[in-house]
């Protein structure tokens, strides 16, 4: 039994008719915000409803709530940000973010999970991988398995949020302590699946 596969969760969108799919404005997209550290003091990141035109045409309004996703990355409200900031997490910062609603109003009380370095956290021998080739730098993983020895070597607080190396399109992994924060704020827009219980397709 590997305790870390039960302590860590993978973050996904909670899909329903109200799901707000966020898309970056071009000026945000151009900043390579998903894999580089953004310097504090620069302008915020900006996101809008990816289906804005269609929703306006059909008189659909998707609510802006405490947390959303862009790609694999959570975007959270001030309240959640304040709780997460109690931890010192490596390779991670919360960066100021604005969500623009379909009427053009700005919601500037959001923060993006800027994860700018991945960590070596997987036991590839125990992961289930499509067409495994040991020479590949990244693998298509159908089921993740965390490596106890690798994670034991990193102080817990430093690895409460991370993306693993060597996994193609890897999602964000969060410790139960982070999930507890989302639950405290009654987040219903995201879902968290234990690493031990997740396999490709379960997020849908």
Secondary structure in CASP SS format (residue, H / E / C, confidence):
PFRMAT SS
TARGET T0000
AUTHOR 0000-0000-0000
METHOD secondary structure of the structure
MODEL  1
X C 1.00
X C 1.00
X C 1.00
X H 1.00
X H 1.00
X H 1.00
X H 1.00
X E 1.00
X E 1.00
X E 1.00
X E 1.00
X E 1.00
X E 1.00
X C 1.00
X C 1.00
X C 1.00
X C 1.00
X C 1.00
X C 1.00
X C 1.00
X C 1.00
X E 1.00
X E 1.00
X E 1.00
X C 1.00
X H 1.00
X H 1.00
X H 1.00
X H 1.00
X C 1.00
X C 1.00
X C 1.00
X C 1.00
X C 1.00
X C 1.00
X C 1.00
X C 1.00
X C 1.00
X C 1.00
X C 1.00
X C 1.00
X C 1.00
X C 1.00
X C 1.00
X E 1.00
X E 1.00
X E 1.00
X E 1.00
X E 1.00
X C 1.00
X C 1.00
X H 1.00
X H 1.00
X H 1.00
X H 1.00
X H 1.00
X H 1.00
X C 1.00
X C 1.00
X C 1.00
X C 1.00
X C 1.00
X C 1.00
X C 1.00
X C 1.00
X C 1.00
X E 1.00
X E 1.00
X E 1.00
X E 1.00
X C 1.00
X C 1.00
X E 1.00
X E 1.00
X E 1.00
X E 1.00
X E 1.00
X H 1.00
X H 1.00
X H 1.00
X H 1.00
X H 1.00
X H 1.00
X H 1.00
X C 1.00
X C 1.00
X C 1.00
X C 1.00
X C 1.00
X C 1.00
X C 1.00
X E 1.00
X E 1.00
X E 1.00
X E 1.00
X E 1.00
X E 1.00
X E 1.00
X E 1.00
X E 1.00
X C 1.00
X C 1.00
X C 1.00
X C 1.00
X C 1.00
X E 1.00
X E 1.00
X E 1.00
X E 1.00
X E 1.00
X E 1.00
X E 1.00
X E 1.00
X E 1.00
X E 1.00
X C 1.00
X C 1.00
X C 1.00
X E 1.00
X C 1.00
X C 1.00
X E 1.00
X C 1.00
X C 1.00
X C 1.00
X C 1.00
X C 1.00
X E 1.00
X E 1.00
X E 1.00
X C 1.00
X C 1.00
X C 1.00
X C 1.00
X C 1.00
X C 1.00
X C 1.00
X C 1.00
X E 1.00
X E 1.00
X E 1.00
X E 1.00
X E 1.00
X C 1.00
X C 1.00
X E 1.00
X C 1.00
X H 1.00
X H 1.00
X H 1.00
X H 1.00
X H 1.00
X C 1.00
X C 1.00
X C 1.00
X H 1.00
X H 1.00
X H 1.00
X H 1.00
X C 1.00
X E 1.00
X E 1.00
X C 1.00
X E 1.00
X C 1.00
X C 1.00
X E 1.00
X C 1.00
X C 1.00
X C 1.00
X C 1.00
X C 1.00
X E 1.00
X E 1.00
X E 1.00
X H 1.00
X H 1.00
X H 1.00
X H 1.00
X H 1.00
X H 1.00
X H 1.00
X H 1.00
X H 1.00
X C 1.00
X C 1.00
X C 1.00
X C 1.00
X C 1.00
X E 1.00
X E 1.00
X E 1.00
X E 1.00
X E 1.00
X H 1.00
X H 1.00
X H 1.00
X C 1.00
X C 1.00
X C 1.00
X C 1.00
X C 1.00
X C 1.00
X C 1.00
END
